[in-house]
């Protein structure tokens, strides 16, 4: 029978045999976020289109070329989120989270959507982990955010990453830089791509982020933003570096980083690798002091980062980093006959109520097929229930790795006996399971 359809181009499935890898990364990220005081926020997968036009910026590739925008039956224009920050900022304002006390720290896991050519480690549906901080202009916040990202990579044993920093100034000093860029790029009007020509008068800094080989080559000779930032921005940037130095976080200053979204100001940073080819940015972020104001709120300095889950997983695999295997079945009970199946059902529920994994036959397999299945799923212990076991009210518990067998009762003390055998076999693993 042929499939009705296959997955949409640019999307990927995460299969049950691989999902433990994602869960492991997510667990590390959640724990690290909590240690820095971040609490999770969950926002809708689509928003009013205007949110991204104003927040992300209508001169960006994201807004101009990549958004999934459609009209609802009610005539509203909505867009699948292309990134997580704008939605989180909208929720911060709409629910007046500033009343909870500043700063507000929020973390999120989101799926994002951009209509672009599928490349290695680049998809039309992709996933991000992000941290957002609202309500602080202090350079310590920049350094803390960057340190949080570094801490996640350290916990995951990802070492092939370089942290690159830059400052792109503020509304006070950026006009001087825009003027210098406009003057420089105006010499190459006949060579710039059509998109960059439109940016020349609106946001010339966006030209620095163009992926066109011609525009990229021209941009190499453009004025450097660090030569134009004001004293306040320079002092802020120097303080960020001092805090990172104090925390032992290695970095390089890259004056060519501008990031791809319009809401950034002052500090911008990226964690990059050479192990993934052209798609080398695994994590990027910075400060966006004007975003909340652009969305209708009061001026509120803020900052954040987003980390690409697919790229990070690909990097870990490329580096040969071993992800601990996911949990396996602790006990499989094979049965012969309806009475035995009823009893097994009850025993399995006892085991499950103690946060262990237990399974039994639910498809009508033969005893031999059940045992083959138990071996295939990597069950740690197995037990067979049939007429004899039911009559004697006891059964043999088998350690599937060592072959050791122990007789256990089928009465109310069953779980205690199983627990004791399991504890002897793998006390450390069991205690870790019961504590999570």
C-alpha positions as CSV (number, residue, x, y, z in Angstrom):
1,X,0.0,0.0,0.0
2,X,1.5,3.3,-1.1
3,X,1.7,6.3,1.3
4,X,-0.9,9.0,0.8
5,X,1.9,11.6,1.2
6,X,5.4,11.9,2.6
7,X,6.8,14.6,5.0
8,X,6.8,18.1,3.7
9,X,10.0,19.2,2.1
10,X,12.3,20.8,4.6
11,X,10.9,19.0,7.6
12,X,12.3,16.0,9.5
13,X,10.8,13.3,11.8
14,X,12.3,12.5,15.2
15,X,11.8,8.8,15.5
16,X,11.3,6.9,18.8
17,X,14.8,5.3,18.5
18,X,16.4,8.8,18.3
19,X,14.2,10.9,20.6
20,X,16.3,10.1,23.7
21,X,19.0,12.3,22.2
22,X,16.7,15.3,22.1
23,X,15.4,14.6,25.6
24,X,19.0,14.4,26.9
25,X,19.9,17.8,25.4
26,X,16.7,19.3,26.6
27,X,17.2,18.0,30.1
28,X,20.6,19.5,30.3
29,X,19.3,22.8,29.0
30,X,16.4,22.9,31.4
31,X,18.7,22.2,34.4
32,X,21.2,24.8,33.4
33,X,18.5,27.4,32.7
34,X,17.0,26.8,36.2
35,X,20.5,27.2,37.8
36,X,20.6,30.7,36.3
37,X,17.1,31.5,37.4
38,X,15.2,31.1,34.1
39,X,11.6,29.8,34.0
40,X,10.0,28.3,31.0
41,X,7.5,30.3,28.8
42,X,5.4,28.7,26.0
43,X,4.0,30.9,23.3
44,X,1.7,30.1,20.2
45,X,3.3,28.8,17.1
46,X,1.7,31.6,15.0
47,X,1.3,35.3,15.7
48,X,-0.1,38.4,14.0
49,X,2.3,39.1,11.1
50,X,2.8,42.7,12.3
51,X,4.7,41.4,15.3
52,X,7.5,40.0,13.2
53,X,7.5,42.9,10.7
54,X,8.0,45.4,13.6
55,X,10.0,43.2,15.9
56,X,12.3,41.2,13.6
57,X,12.5,44.0,11.0
58,X,11.1,44.4,7.5
59,X,14.6,44.8,6.0
60,X,15.7,41.3,7.1
61,X,15.8,38.2,4.9
62,X,13.5,36.6,7.4
63,X,10.7,39.1,6.8
64,X,11.3,39.8,3.2
65,X,11.8,36.3,1.9
66,X,11.3,33.5,4.4
67,X,8.2,33.9,6.5
68,X,5.2,31.5,6.3
69,X,2.4,34.1,6.2
70,X,-1.3,33.4,5.4
71,X,-4.7,34.9,5.9
72,X,-7.2,33.4,8.3
73,X,-10.8,32.8,7.5
74,X,-11.5,36.0,9.5
75,X,-9.2,38.0,7.3
76,X,-6.3,38.4,9.7
77,X,-2.7,38.0,8.5
78,X,-0.8,35.6,10.7
79,X,2.6,34.1,10.4
80,X,4.3,30.9,11.7
81,X,7.0,32.1,14.0
82,X,10.4,32.4,12.3
83,X,12.1,32.8,15.7
84,X,11.3,32.8,19.4
85,X,12.2,36.2,20.7
86,X,9.4,38.3,19.3
87,X,6.6,36.0,20.6
88,X,8.2,35.9,24.1
89,X,8.5,39.7,24.1
90,X,4.8,40.0,23.0
91,X,3.8,37.7,25.9
92,X,5.9,39.7,28.3
93,X,4.1,42.9,27.4
94,X,0.6,41.4,27.0
95,X,0.6,39.8,30.5
96,X,2.5,42.6,32.2
97,X,5.2,40.3,33.4
98,X,7.2,43.4,34.4
99,X,5.0,43.6,37.5
100,X,6.5,40.4,38.7
101,X,9.8,42.3,39.4
102,X,12.7,42.9,37.1
103,X,14.7,41.3,35.6
104,X,12.3,38.7,34.2
105,X,14.2,35.6,33.0
106,X,12.4,33.3,30.5
107,X,13.5,30.1,28.7
108,X,11.8,28.3,25.9
109,X,11.8,25.4,23.4
110,X,10.1,26.4,20.2
111,X,9.6,25.1,16.7
112,X,10.3,27.8,14.0
113,X,9.5,28.1,10.3
114,X,11.4,29.7,7.5
115,X,10.8,29.2,3.8
116,X,14.3,28.8,2.5
117,X,16.3,26.3,0.5
118,X,17.0,23.1,2.5
119,X,20.7,22.7,3.2
120,X,22.7,20.5,5.6
121,X,21.6,21.3,9.1
122,X,19.2,23.9,7.8
123,X,15.5,23.1,7.6
124,X,12.2,24.9,6.9
125,X,10.9,23.6,10.3
126,X,13.6,23.7,12.9
127,X,13.8,23.9,16.7
128,X,15.5,26.3,19.1
129,X,16.2,26.6,22.8
130,X,16.3,30.2,24.0
131,X,16.9,32.4,27.0
132,X,15.5,35.9,27.3
133,X,16.2,38.5,30.0
134,X,14.0,41.6,30.3
135,X,14.7,44.7,32.4
136,X,18.4,45.2,32.7
137,X,21.0,47.3,30.9
138,X,23.9,46.1,33.0
139,X,26.9,44.5,31.2
140,X,26.9,41.8,33.9
141,X,23.6,40.5,32.3
142,X,25.3,40.2,28.9
143,X,28.2,38.3,30.5
144,X,25.8,36.1,32.5
145,X,23.7,35.2,29.4
146,X,26.8,34.3,27.4
147,X,28.2,32.2,30.4
148,X,24.9,30.3,30.5
149,X,25.3,29.3,26.9
150,X,28.9,28.3,27.5
151,X,27.8,26.3,30.5
152,X,25.3,24.3,28.4
153,X,28.0,23.5,25.9
154,X,30.4,22.5,28.7
155,X,27.7,20.2,30.2
156,X,27.3,18.5,26.8
157,X,31.1,18.2,26.3
158,X,30.9,20.3,23.2
159,X,34.4,21.8,22.8
160,X,34.7,22.6,19.1
161,X,33.0,26.0,19.4
162,X,34.4,29.5,19.3
163,X,32.7,32.4,20.9
164,X,32.8,35.6,18.8
165,X,31.7,39.0,20.2
166,X,30.9,42.4,18.8
167,X,29.1,45.6,19.6
168,X,26.9,47.2,17.0
169,X,26.2,50.3,18.9
170,X,23.0,52.0,19.9
171,X,20.5,54.5,18.4
172,X,22.8,57.3,19.5
173,X,25.9,56.3,17.6
174,X,24.6,54.1,14.9
175,X,23.5,56.9,12.5
176,X,27.2,57.9,12.1
177,X,28.0,54.3,11.2
178,X,25.0,54.1,8.8
179,X,26.3,57.2,7.0
180,X,29.7,55.7,6.6
181,X,28.2,52.4,5.3
182,X,26.0,54.3,2.9
183,X,28.9,56.3,1.5
184,X,31.0,53.1,1.1
185,X,28.3,50.9,-0.5
186,X,27.1,53.6,-2.8
187,X,30.3,53.2,-4.8
188,X,29.1,49.7,-5.7
189,X,25.5,50.3,-6.6
190,X,25.9,48.6,-9.9
191,X,27.2,45.4,-8.3
192,X,24.9,45.0,-5.3
193,X,22.1,42.5,-5.5
194,X,18.5,43.9,-5.7
195,X,17.8,43.2,-2.1
196,X,20.9,45.1,-0.9
197,X,20.1,48.0,-3.1
198,X,16.8,48.4,-1.3
199,X,18.6,48.1,2.0
200,X,21.1,50.8,1.1
201,X,18.7,53.7,2.0
202,X,16.8,51.9,4.8
203,X,19.3,49.8,6.8
204,X,22.8,49.5,5.2
205,X,24.1,47.3,8.0
206,X,21.9,44.5,6.6
207,X,24.2,44.4,3.6
208,X,26.9,43.1,5.8
209,X,24.8,40.0,6.4
210,X,24.0,39.3,2.7
211,X,24.8,35.8,1.6
212,X,25.5,36.8,-2.0
213,X,29.1,36.1,-2.9
214,X,29.4,39.5,-4.7
215,X,27.9,41.5,-1.8
216,X,29.9,39.5,0.7
217,X,33.1,40.3,-1.1
218,X,32.3,44.0,-1.3
219,X,31.3,44.0,2.4
220,X,34.8,42.9,3.4
221,X,36.1,46.4,2.8
222,X,33.3,48.2,4.6
223,X,33.8,50.4,7.6
224,X,34.1,48.6,11.0
225,X,31.3,49.3,13.5
226,X,33.7,49.4,16.5
227,X,35.3,52.5,15.0
228,X,31.9,54.3,15.3
229,X,30.4,53.3,18.6
230,X,29.9,56.0,21.3
231,X,31.8,56.1,24.6
232,X,28.9,54.5,26.5
233,X,28.7,51.6,24.1
234,X,32.4,51.1,24.2
235,X,32.5,51.2,28.0
236,X,29.6,48.6,28.1
237,X,31.4,46.3,25.6
238,X,34.7,46.5,27.5
239,X,32.9,45.7,30.8
240,X,31.2,42.6,29.1
241,X,34.7,41.4,28.1
242,X,36.1,41.9,31.6
243,X,33.3,39.9,33.2
244,X,33.9,37.1,30.7
245,X,37.6,37.2,31.4
246,X,36.8,36.9,35.1
247,X,34.6,33.9,34.5
248,X,37.3,32.2,32.3
249,X,35.1,32.3,29.2
250,X,37.3,32.4,26.1
251,X,36.2,34.6,23.1
252,X,37.4,36.6,20.2
253,X,36.2,40.0,19.1
254,X,34.8,39.8,15.5
255,X,33.8,43.3,14.3
256,X,31.9,41.8,11.3
257,X,29.2,40.1,13.3
258,X,25.9,42.0,12.9
259,X,23.3,39.1,13.4
260,X,20.4,38.6,11.0
261,X,17.6,40.4,12.9
262,X,17.0,44.1,13.2
263,X,16.2,44.3,16.9
264,X,19.8,43.9,18.1
265,X,21.8,46.7,19.8
266,X,25.1,46.9,21.5
267,X,26.4,43.3,22.4
268,X,26.0,40.6,19.8
269,X,27.6,37.2,19.9
270,X,27.8,33.8,18.2
271,X,29.1,30.4,19.0
272,X,30.5,29.0,15.8
273,X,32.2,25.8,14.6
274,X,34.1,24.7,11.5
275,X,32.8,21.1,11.9
276,X,29.4,21.7,10.1
277,X,30.5,23.4,6.9
278,X,28.8,26.6,5.8
279,X,26.1,26.4,8.5
280,X,28.6,27.0,11.4
281,X,26.6,29.1,13.8
282,X,25.1,27.0,16.5
283,X,24.0,29.7,18.9
284,X,23.6,33.4,18.5
285,X,22.2,36.3,20.5
286,X,22.8,39.6,22.1
287,X,21.1,42.7,23.4
288,X,17.9,44.2,22.0
289,X,17.3,47.3,24.2
290,X,14.7,48.8,21.8
291,X,12.5,45.7,21.1
292,X,9.9,46.1,23.9
293,X,9.5,49.8,22.9
294,X,9.0,48.8,19.2
295,X,6.2,46.5,20.3
296,X,4.3,49.2,22.1
297,X,5.8,49.1,25.6
298,X,8.0,51.4,27.6
299,X,11.7,51.4,27.0
300,X,13.1,48.3,28.7
301,X,16.6,47.0,28.0
302,X,16.6,43.3,27.3
303,X,18.8,40.6,25.8
304,X,18.7,36.9,24.8
305,X,20.0,34.1,22.7
306,X,18.7,31.2,20.6
307,X,20.4,27.8,20.1
308,X,19.7,25.6,17.1
309,X,18.8,22.1,18.3
310,X,19.4,20.3,15.0
311,X,22.8,21.9,14.5
312,X,23.9,21.2,18.0
313,X,22.9,17.5,17.7
314,X,24.7,17.3,14.3
315,X,27.8,18.9,15.9
316,X,27.7,16.4,18.8
317,X,27.5,13.5,16.3
318,X,30.3,15.0,14.2
319,X,32.5,15.3,17.2
320,X,31.7,11.7,18.3
321,X,30.2,12.8,21.6
322,X,28.4,9.9,23.1
323,X,24.8,10.6,24.3
324,X,23.8,8.3,27.2
325,X,21.2,5.8,25.9
326,X,17.6,6.3,26.8
327,X,15.8,4.3,29.6
328,X,14.9,0.7,28.7
329,X,12.4,-1.7,30.1
330,X,13.1,-2.8,33.6
331,X,10.7,-5.8,33.6
332,X,9.0,-7.7,30.9
333,X,6.4,-10.3,31.9
334,X,5.5,-12.9,29.3
335,X,2.3,-14.8,29.7
336,X,0.5,-18.0,28.7
337,X,-3.3,-17.9,29.1
338,X,-5.9,-15.3,30.1
339,X,-5.6,-15.8,33.9
340,X,-1.8,-15.2,33.7
341,X,-2.3,-12.2,31.5
342,X,-4.7,-10.7,34.0
343,X,-2.2,-11.3,36.8
344,X,0.7,-9.9,34.8
345,X,-1.4,-6.7,34.1
346,X,-1.7,-6.2,37.8
347,X,2.0,-6.8,38.6
348,X,3.1,-4.6,35.8
349,X,1.1,-1.7,37.2
350,X,2.7,-2.2,40.6
351,X,6.1,-1.8,39.0
352,X,5.1,1.2,37.0
353,X,3.8,3.0,40.0
354,X,7.3,3.1,41.4
355,X,8.6,5.0,38.3
356,X,10.1,1.9,36.7
357,X,9.4,0.7,33.2
358,X,7.4,-2.5,32.8
359,X,5.8,-4.1,29.8
360,X,3.8,-7.2,28.9
361,X,2.2,-8.6,25.8
362,X,-0.6,-6.6,24.2
363,X,-0.6,-8.0,20.7
364,X,-1.2,-11.7,21.3
365,X,2.3,-13.1,20.6
366,X,3.4,-16.6,21.3
367,X,5.6,-17.2,24.4
368,X,8.6,-17.6,22.2
369,X,7.8,-14.4,20.3
370,X,7.3,-12.5,23.6
371,X,10.7,-13.5,24.9
372,X,12.3,-12.5,21.6
373,X,10.6,-9.1,21.9
374,X,11.8,-8.7,25.5
375,X,15.3,-9.3,24.3
376,X,14.9,-6.9,21.4
377,X,13.8,-4.0,23.6
378,X,16.6,-4.6,26.0
379,X,14.6,-5.6,29.0
380,X,16.7,-5.9,32.2
381,X,14.5,-8.6,33.8
382,X,11.9,-11.0,32.5
383,X,9.4,-13.3,34.0
384,X,7.1,-16.0,32.5
385,X,3.6,-16.6,33.9
386,X,1.6,-19.7,33.0
387,X,-0.6,-22.3,34.6
388,X,2.1,-23.7,36.8
389,X,3.2,-20.3,38.1
390,X,-0.4,-19.4,38.8
391,X,-1.0,-22.6,40.7
392,X,2.2,-22.3,42.8
393,X,1.7,-18.5,43.2
394,X,5.4,-17.8,42.3
395,X,7.5,-17.4,39.3
396,X,11.1,-17.2,38.2
397,X,12.6,-13.7,37.7
398,X,15.5,-13.7,35.2
399,X,18.3,-11.2,34.9
400,X,18.5,-10.9,31.1
401,X,22.1,-9.8,31.1
402,X,23.6,-12.3,33.5
403,X,21.2,-15.1,33.2
404,X,20.8,-15.3,37.0
405,X,17.3,-16.5,38.1
406,X,15.4,-15.8,41.4
407,X,12.1,-17.2,42.5
408,X,9.6,-14.5,43.5
409,X,6.1,-14.7,45.0
410,X,3.1,-13.5,43.1
411,X,1.4,-12.1,46.2
412,X,1.5,-8.6,47.8
413,X,5.2,-9.0,48.5
414,X,6.0,-9.3,44.7
415,X,7.2,-5.8,44.2
416,X,9.4,-5.8,47.4
417,X,11.1,-9.0,46.2
418,X,11.6,-7.6,42.7
419,X,12.9,-4.4,44.1
420,X,15.4,-6.3,46.2
421,X,16.7,-8.3,43.3
422,X,16.8,-5.2,41.1
423,X,18.6,-3.2,43.8
424,X,21.3,-5.9,44.1
425,X,21.7,-6.0,40.3
426,X,21.9,-2.3,39.6
427,X,21.4,-0.2,42.7
428,X,23.0,3.0,41.3
429,X,20.8,3.0,38.2
430,X,17.7,2.2,40.2
431,X,18.2,4.9,42.8
432,X,18.9,7.5,40.0
433,X,15.6,6.5,38.4
434,X,13.6,6.7,41.6
435,X,15.1,10.2,42.4
436,X,14.1,11.7,39.0
